[in-house]
Every structure is written in C-alpha cells, then in structure tokens.
Amino acid sequence: MAVSALEFGTMVDRLRASECVFAEDEAALIVDTARDAAEIASMVDRRVSGLPLEHVLGWALFCGLRIAVDPGVFVPRRRTEFLVAEALAVTAPGAVVLDLGCGSGALGAAIAAGREVSLYAADLEPAAVRCARRNLAQWSGSVYQGDLFSALPDQLRGQVDVLLSNVPYVPTDEIRLLPPEARLHEPHVTLDGGADGLAVLRRVVAGASEWLTDGGHLFVEMSEQQAPVAAAVMRAHGLSTRITSDDDLGATVVRGTVTPGVERAAGTPAG
C-alpha cells in the first residue's frame, strides 16, 4: 500500500507521540501489511492505543518467518531465536519434535523450516491452538489442546527426540513490572511462572523423561539468574544439563538430556 511522504510522516509522528521507540520502522511495517488507507488508519489507531505491534500486524517475524499472531496469543520474542538455534544443533533429519506450551507455534515452525522433522505441538489456550495450527500446517504439524503432556496422544510417549518448552518464567510479583504491551495484552498464563518463576518448569521437567527417547533433549529458556536452579531441577530428574547464553540477544537456554543407560528419576505423573 503506497502512501505519500506527508501521510507517512503523520503516521510516524502519531506513533512517536505514543512512545513507540521505533516509530519509523513500525510505520513502514504497517504500510507494508495494510491493504488500503482505511486499514492503515485502523492499524495506527490500535497501535497508538497500546496494542502490541505484532497483534496490530497479525504477524511476528521470528527466525526469518512471518508467524501469525492473533490477539490474546503470546508474541514470540527475538531472544528466543537462540533457543531454536541451540535445538537445531542437535536435531537430526526425521527427528520427532515437540513444542510444548507452543503459543503461536513459532518454535516448532522455526525447527521445521530448518530440518525435515515429525512435528507436534500443544497448548492450553484455545486461541493459541488455533493460531499454531495455521502456522504449522505447511509442515503437517499436529497441534493438541490441553495442559502440558496431558494433551498428547499416548503413542508419543518415549518417542520425542527434541522437546522445546518456552515455559513462563516471570515470578508472579514481577509481572507488574513488565511492559504494558505484555502485561495488558498477553494472557497472564503465558507469563506467570509462580512465586520463583519456575513452577511450570518443574512440571515440564517432572514429565519430560516419560516422553523423551534415550538421548533426547529438553530445551527451555530462563533468565540468567534462574538457569542454575532450572538445571538443578533437571539433574534431580536424571537429566544431564548444559547452560548456554547469548549476550547479544540477552538469552539463556538450559538443556536437559536423557543419558542412555542411566536410570531416570521418577517424577509426578505426566501432565
């Protein structure tokens, strides 16, 4: 959709006045996405009102892919691209990959775009499941609705080679400190990690060994401060661990691996 320099400048001024830091870039994305002048005006109004840019556009750029993101669905963060890179390094062609708590399905999509895999995903939120099904359709991804492992078909038990779970890890008392775009427009269930931020992580780790193959990997994103505790939780359930970080992205990933021949610790029932 083409606009005049004057119209574009007016858009930028409105976005900048509403404290959009990258006003010119956002205006360009809106113009590139909108179909007509009326849609441009509507999108600018919604962005100025505080709606996340990705919800205004209807998509987020993640690992070079345009990922559909509907209102009420967690917006994939650029720092999480590091988790994908770490997972791709150990994902063989034909691997069974599970994106647990998938949101838009961005992690699964990025893995499938880089490897030929058997792709599965699950999320508790109906809006996220609908969104993920659209995003993963081109890779024939199967998306299930339910609470963590309880959503999955039993035949996946013990078959997963790579488990990605970008669990919420913000401590409950710190949600009020998040930017309004996240705090007001994303479901709190996708942000709230409980008192210490690790409540959902503990549930995922407790069930992971039942679903992973021997040599299978679990990848989660944590804060730098939480990572050692998350690794200790994994080791308590019989997983060997590795912590990696990317300073440029401000990202920290914890990997837990099932060591073949090593007895897995019993956890709570999956799901």
ChimeraX attribute file (.defattr): number of C-alpha atoms within 10 A of each C-alpha:
attribute: neighborCount
match mode: 1-to-1
recipient: residues
	/A:1	12
	/A:2	12
	/A:3	12
	/A:4	8
	/A:5	9
	/A:6	9
	/A:7	11
	/A:8	15
	/A:9	15
	/A:10	13
	/A:11	24
	/A:12	21
	/A:13	16
	/A:14	17
	/A:15	22
	/A:16	17
	/A:17	12
	/A:18	14
	/A:19	12
	/A:20	18
	/A:21	11
	/A:22	11
	/A:23	19
	/A:24	17
	/A:25	11
	/A:26	21
	/A:27	24
	/A:28	13
	/A:29	14
	/A:30	22
	/A:31	22
	/A:32	13
	/A:33	17
	/A:34	17
	/A:35	12
	/A:36	12
	/A:37	13
	/A:38	9
	/A:39	15
	/A:40	20
	/A:41	15
	/A:42	13
	/A:43	22
	/A:44	22
	/A:45	16
	/A:46	16
	/A:47	24
	/A:48	19
	/A:49	11
	/A:50	16
	/A:51	20
	/A:52	20
	/A:53	21
	/A:54	21
	/A:55	23
	/A:56	21
	/A:57	22
	/A:58	15
	/A:59	19
	/A:60	23
	/A:61	16
	/A:62	19
	/A:63	20
	/A:64	10
	/A:65	14
	/A:66	14
	/A:67	26
	/A:68	21
	/A:69	28
	/A:70	21
	/A:71	18
	/A:72	18
	/A:73	23
	/A:74	24
	/A:75	27
	/A:76	22
	/A:77	12
	/A:78	15
	/A:79	17
	/A:80	21
	/A:81	19
	/A:82	20
	/A:83	25
	/A:84	22
	/A:85	15
	/A:86	16
	/A:87	23
	/A:88	16
	/A:89	8
	/A:90	13
	/A:91	22
	/A:92	14
	/A:93	12
	/A:94	12
	/A:95	18
	/A:96	21
	/A:97	26
	/A:98	29
	/A:99	24
	/A:100	27
	/A:101	27
	/A:102	30
	/A:103	29
	/A:104	30
	/A:105	31
	/A:106	30
	/A:107	28
	/A:108	26
	/A:109	27
	/A:110	20
	/A:111	22
	/A:112	22
	/A:113	16
	/A:114	14
	/A:115	15
	/A:116	15
	/A:117	20
	/A:118	18
	/A:119	23
	/A:120	23
	/A:121	31
	/A:122	28
	/A:123	25
	/A:124	20
	/A:125	19
	/A:126	15
	/A:127	18
	/A:128	24
	/A:129	24
	/A:130	19
	/A:131	22
	/A:132	30
	/A:133	19
	/A:134	16
	/A:135	22
	/A:136	25
	/A:137	12
	/A:138	11
	/A:139	15
	/A:140	14
	/A:141	23
	/A:142	16
	/A:143	27
	/A:144	25
	/A:145	20
	/A:146	17
	/A:147	16
	/A:148	22
	/A:149	25
	/A:150	16
	/A:151	18
	/A:152	23
	/A:153	9
	/A:154	11
	/A:155	8
	/A:156	16
	/A:157	16
	/A:158	15
	/A:159	18
	/A:160	25
	/A:161	24
	/A:162	27
	/A:163	26
	/A:164	24
	/A:165	24
	/A:166	23
	/A:167	27
	/A:168	22
	/A:169	23
	/A:170	23
	/A:171	17
	/A:172	15
	/A:173	13
	/A:174	15
	/A:175	16
	/A:176	12
	/A:177	9
	/A:178	12
	/A:179	9
	/A:180	14
	/A:181	15
	/A:182	18
	/A:183	14
	/A:184	15
	/A:185	17
	/A:186	19
	/A:187	15
	/A:188	17
	/A:189	14
	/A:190	22
	/A:191	21
	/A:192	22
	/A:193	23
	/A:194	18
	/A:195	13
	/A:196	14
	/A:197	23
	/A:198	23
	/A:199	17
	/A:200	19
	/A:201	22
	/A:202	19
	/A:203	18
	/A:204	25
	/A:205	26
	/A:206	22
	/A:207	20
	/A:208	28
	/A:209	28
	/A:210	20
	/A:211	22
	/A:212	24
	/A:213	21
	/A:214	18
	/A:215	15
	/A:216	26
	/A:217	26
	/A:218	25
	/A:219	24
	/A:220	27
	/A:221	27
	/A:222	25
	/A:223	17
	/A:224	16
	/A:225	9
	/A:226	16
	/A:227	22
	/A:228	16
	/A:229	14
	/A:230	26
	/A:231	21
	/A:232	15
	/A:233	19
	/A:234	27
	/A:235	18
	/A:236	16
	/A:237	21
	/A:238	22
	/A:239	27
	/A:240	17
	/A:241	20
	/A:242	14
	/A:243	18
	/A:244	16
	/A:245	19
	/A:246	12
	/A:247	9
	/A:248	7
	/A:249	13
	/A:250	13
	/A:251	19
	/A:252	22
	/A:253	26
	/A:254	25
	/A:255	24
	/A:256	29
	/A:257	24
	/A:258	25
	/A:259	16
	/A:260	11
	/A:261	8
	/A:262	11
	/A:263	11
	/A:264	17
	/A:265	14
	/A:266	13
	/A:267	18
	/A:268	11
	/A:269	11
	/A:270	20
	/A:271	15
